[in-house]
Structure formats: structure tokens, C-alpha cells
Amino acid sequence: MPKRVLFVCLGNICRSPTAHGVFQQRVDGAGLSEAVLVDSAGTAGWHCGRAPDPRSQAFAAAHGYDLSALRARQVAAEDFRQFDYILAMDRANLSDLQALRPVDSRAELALFLDYADGACDEVPDPYYGGDDGFVTVLRLVEAAADGLLTAIRRTL
Ligand code: 4NP
């Protein structure tokens, strides 16, 4: 059975699509595309059906990640039965997910940055800020993606 990973932020147009694109590239590069399935979602449904924020797409593209095919969706209780890992970008996302979590959830629910070595445990929301925020998102996401892939490989 493949391992299933869901990245979750608030709007599913900035942080979680960046995590989705970066981690998908790590998975593909490791030859694990069939063994590890990746998706992303938002706790809010405001941007459902939309492509990632143009700023996220531009910064990701400059680092070799193509987010253009991704479309936003809202996280649902069913996700807790489908996914092995549900990884939140910040504590507010985590607490919203804990409130939604059904009793028969089989997902490991955690902060994504638990898989990185750095001092931060949240990926800050870049939506209302400047370009620096998008650079920070990429840097944090890349570090945690490597740690997550190492951890999942141990379970395969
Ligand atoms: P994300 O960023 O949670 O990283 O996708 C946001 C996107 C949109 C909004 C807030 C955060 N918004 O308020 O519409």
C-alpha cells in the first residue's frame, strides 16, 4: 500500500501547494512516485478550484518547482481515513485539524516542521506580506521535505 501525505494550510494557495510541489519532486527524484502519494488542502474553502497564488508559483518556479497544475480544495473528515500523514503548516491549522478529526482517523497529525531540524516549528503565512515571506516558505519547506522523505523511507 502506498503511503499518503496531505499538506494543509489555511487557503491552500501558498504554503501547502509549495510543500506539495517540493515534496512531490523529492518523491519523484527518489523513484518513489508509486509508493508515496502527495496532496494538499486548506482548512478554509475560500480559494477552492484556484491555482496557487502567482507569487508562490513564481518563487517556486525560480527554484525549479512547477505548481501550475495544482488546484485548491478544502480538507474534509474523509481525509483522515485516506491519508497516513496530515501535516499542518502552523499551530492554527493544527488546531483546526484536531477539531475536524473523526474518531476513526488513522492519520498521523503533526506540524510539518517537526520533520525539519531548524528552530522554527511553523511555516509563517506569507499571504499579506512581501516577497521575503515566500522565500522563507520555500526554505522551511525544502528543509522539512528532506526530513519527511527520510522518515517515510524508513517505513517502506
Ligand atoms: P496559505 O495562505 O494558507 O498559505 O494558502 C493564505 C492564503 C489566503 C488567505 C490567507 C492565507 N486568505 O486570507 O485568503
Boltz pocket constraint, residues with backbone or C-beta under 6 A from the ligand:
constraints:
  - pocket:
      binder: B
      contacts: [[A, 9], [A, 10], [A, 11], [A, 12], [A, 13], [A, 14], [A, 15], [A, 16], [A, 46], [A, 125], [A, 126], [A, 127]]
      max_distance: 6.0
